[in-house]
Amino acid sequence: MLLVAVIAVLLLGVPLGVVVVRLISDEVAQELRTDASRLLLGVEYSLSQGQGISPDQLARNYPDRYLQVFVRGKPPIVVGSPPPAGRDLTEEARSENGYVRVSRDAAQIQQDTQARLVLIIALAVVALGAAIGLATVTSLA
């Protein structure tokens, strides 16, 4: 009975861990793509209205992001701190007037992923503990 429980936990827990890691990675990439598209739309709108682009407003609207805005004929706008080299996740959006680049530190995502994997491991340990308890009670009866 204990062997069956161990196999069940492994057959369910390992794929669940893999799926969680992939889902988090996909979610973060989609979020950055959405941020880049939204930022580009905002920049395009500001340019069409003859308004300037406020770095302070960008920082408030996109916290924990490193933003680079490149518009033809204007100096680049950079907001936030760049992530450490090799640990950045970046998405871009382009238009005929320029492009934007949105980056985020991968360490934040790794912490979230690790926390969820620890939760999965804790649940697996609880399931194995319950199986051991049931196996013990069954063997004594």
Number of C-alpha atoms within 10 A of each C-alpha: 13 16 12 10 18 17 12 14 17 13 11 12 17 15 11 14 19 11 12 16 19 13 13 16 17 12 12 16 16 13 13 21 19 16 23 25 21 14 23 23 16 14 24 20 13 14 14 9 9 9 11 9 16 12 15 11 10 19 16 9 12 16 12 17 22 21 27 19 23 19 18 10 8 9 9 13 15 17 21 18 13 18 18 11 7 8 14 16 18 19 19 20 19 14 12 8 13 17 20 25 23 25 24 25 20 17 14 11 16 14 11 13 19 13 12 16 19 13 13 17 16 12 14 20 14 12 16 18 14 14 18 17 13 14 15 13 10 10 9 7 5
